Amino acid sequence: MGHAPVHPAQAGEHLVRRPFPLVALLVLLLAGCTQEPDDKPGPRWQPRPGTAWQWQLSGRLDTSVDVPVYDIDGFDHSEDTVARLHREDRKVICYLSTGAWEEFRPDAGKFPKAVLGRGNGWKGERWLDIRRTDVLEPLMAARIDMCRDKGFDAVEPDNMDGYRNDTGFPLTATDQLRYNRLIARLAHDRGLAVGLKNDLDQIPELVGDFDFAVNEQCAQYGECAALKPFVEAGKAVFHVEYEVPTGRFCADSRRLKLSSLLKKYELGAWRRAC
C-alpha cells in the first residue's frame, strides 16, 4: 500500500491544526493505494478438480460447447477469439509446445539447429535440447508473452517430458525439472496459470510449481493414480483418452475427480465427456 499524501500542516507550513476527519483520512489512504504503480500481475486463475473443459487444437473452433474452460492453440487463435470466449464466461488456456520445435510455427527460424534433436513422432516436430536455457528461455518467454497479450488465462506447455524419450540429447531428470520450473516461472511472472503436461514421474516434485495438470491416456496405461497430488492440492487434472471407451475409465475418473474426455487424436471439436 502507498503512503497517503502529506497534509500541509505536516509539511512544515505554519497552519492552525484542526482535527482531521476520519472519513477524509480513509479517502486519502485509499487514494494512496490506487496511486501505487501496478507493476505486478493480479492473482492467477486456479482451476479446481472436476472443472469441465474442451480441448480443441484443430479445425474450425466450435465455441458452442457449454463448459467453463477452453484449451486452444495459442498461435492459431486471435485476441478477438479469446475475448469472445471471455464474454461467454469461459477461461481460456493457451496451448504451446515448449519442449519440441515445430517447423510450421512463425518463429521456427529463430531456433538454432544445435538445439534441434530427433523427431518426436509428429510430422515436422523435433525435440529440443532443454539444457540450453540460454537459447530457449527468451524464445519461450516471447511465446508466453504472446499468450498474455492475447488475453489468455493460462498456458498448456506441451512436450514437457523429453528426458523420458529418445531426443538425441542426454537429458536427465534434473534437466527436466529445471526446465519445467523455468516454464512455470515464465508463465507466473506474466500472471498466467500453467499446467504440467504428462511428466507423471515428476509430479511429486512439480505439483507445487504448477496450477493444474493436463494428461493424456493415464487410464489406458493404468497411471491415473499418479495424478492424485494435484487433486489433493485442490488443482484440476484435465484428462483425455483416445483409445479407451468412456465406459472403461469414467467411473474411475469421477472417483479421482479428474476432468476427463474421450477425444480423437486430431483434437478437433468432437468430444465425449464423463
Residue pairs with C-beta under 8 A, 6 or more apart in sequence:
1 29
1 32
1 33
1 36
2 32
2 33
2 35
2 36
3 32
4 25
4 28
4 29
4 31
4 32
5 28
5 31
5 32
7 20
8 15
9 15
9 17
41 189
41 190
41 191
41 192
42 191
44 154
44 188
44 191
44 192
44 193
44 211
45 91
45 153
45 154
45 193
45 211
46 193
46 211
46 212
46 234
46 235
47 69
47 91
47 154
47 193
47 211
47 212
47 235
47 236
47 238
48 234
48 235
48 236
49 230
49 231
49 234
49 235
49 236
49 237
49 257
49 258
49 259
50 236
50 257
50 258
50 259
51 68
51 69
51 236
51 238
51 259
52 67
52 68
52 69
52 259
52 273
53 67
53 68
53 69
53 70
53 71
53 238
53 259
53 261
54 62
54 65
54 67
54 69
54 70
54 71
54 261
54 271
55 71
55 238
55 240
55 261
55 263
55 267
55 271
56 62
56 70
56 71
56 72
56 267
56 268
56 269
57 71
57 72
57 73
57 76
57 95
57 266
57 267
58 266
58 267
58 268
59 266
59 268
59 269
60 269
61 72
61 77
61 81
61 269
62 269
63 70
63 84
63 85
63 88
65 269
65 271
67 90
67 273
68 89
68 90
68 91
69 90
69 91
69 92
69 93
69 238
70 85
70 90
70 91
70 92
70 93
71 92
71 93
71 95
71 156
71 214
71 238
72 81
72 92
72 93
72 94
72 95
73 95
74 94
74 95
74 96
74 143
74 146
74 147
74 150
74 152
74 155
75 96
75 105
75 106
75 146
77 150
78 150
79 149
79 150
79 151
82 92
82 150
82 151
82 152
83 151
85 92
86 92
86 151
91 153
91 154
92 151
92 152
92 153
92 154
93 152
93 153
93 154
93 155
93 156
93 195
94 144
94 146
94 147
94 150
94 152
94 154
94 155
94 156
94 192
95 156
95 158
96 140
96 143
96 144
96 147
96 155
96 156
96 157
96 158
97 125
97 157
97 158
97 159
98 140
98 143
98 157
98 158
98 159
98 160
98 183
99 127
99 128
99 130
99 157
99 158
99 159
99 160
99 161
99 162
99 179
100 120
100 122
100 125
100 126
100 127
100 128
100 158
100 159
100 162
101 108
101 111
101 115
101 116
101 125
101 126
101 127
101 128
102 108
102 124
102 125
103 124
103 125
104 124
107 139
107 142
107 143
110 139
111 128
111 135
111 139
112 135
114 129
114 132
114 135
115 128
115 129
115 132
115 135
115 136
116 126
116 127
116 128
116 129
117 126
117 127
117 128
117 129
117 167
117 168
117 169
118 126
118 127
118 166
118 167
118 168
119 125
119 126
119 127
120 126
120 127
120 159
120 165
120 167
127 159
127 162
127 165
127 167
127 168
127 169
128 136
128 159
128 162
128 167
129 167
129 169
129 171
130 136
130 162
130 163
130 169
130 171
130 175
130 176
130 179
131 169
131 171
131 175
131 179
133 178
133 179
133 182
136 179
137 182
137 186
140 182
140 183
140 186
141 186
144 155
144 183
144 186
144 187
144 190
144 192
145 190
147 155
147 190
147 192
148 190
148 191
148 192
152 192
153 192
153 193
154 187
154 192
154 193
154 194
154 195
154 211
154 212
155 183
155 187
155 192
155 193
155 194
155 195
156 194
156 195
156 197
156 214
157 180
157 183
157 187
157 194
157 195
157 197
158 197
159 197
160 176
160 179
160 180
160 183
160 196
160 197
160 198
160 199
161 176
161 197
161 198
161 199
161 202
162 169
162 171
162 176
163 171
163 172
163 173
163 175
163 176
164 199
164 201
173 201
173 202
176 199
176 202
177 202
177 205
177 206
180 196
180 199
180 202
180 206
180 209
181 206
181 209
183 194
184 194
184 206
184 209
184 210
187 193
187 194
188 194
193 211
193 212
194 210
194 211
195 210
195 211
195 212
195 213
195 214
195 238
196 203
196 206
196 207
196 209
196 210
196 212
196 213
196 214
196 230
197 213
197 214
197 215
198 214
198 215
198 216
199 206
200 215
200 218
200 223
200 226
200 227
201 226
203 213
203 226
203 227
203 229
203 230
204 229
207 229
207 230
207 233
207 235
208 233
210 230
210 235
211 235
212 230
212 235
212 236
212 237
212 238
213 227
213 230
213 235
213 236
213 237
213 238
214 237
214 238
214 239
215 224
215 227
215 237
215 238
215 239
215 240
215 258
216 239
216 240
216 241
216 242
217 240
217 241
217 242
217 243
217 244
218 224
218 226
218 227
218 239
219 239
219 241
219 244
219 248
219 249
219 252
219 253
219 260
220 241
220 242
220 243
220 244
224 239
224 249
224 252
224 253
224 256
224 258
225 256
227 237
227 239
227 256
227 258
228 256
230 236
230 237
231 237
231 256
231 257
231 258
236 259
237 256
237 257
237 258
237 259
238 259
239 253
239 258
239 259
239 260
239 261
240 260
240 261
240 262
240 263
241 249
241 260
241 261
241 262
241 263
242 262
242 263
242 264
242 265
244 262
245 262
246 262
246 272
246 274
249 260
249 274
250 260
250 274
253 260
253 274
254 274
258 274
260 273
260 274
261 271
261 272
261 273
261 274
262 271
262 272
262 273
263 270
263 271
263 272
264 270
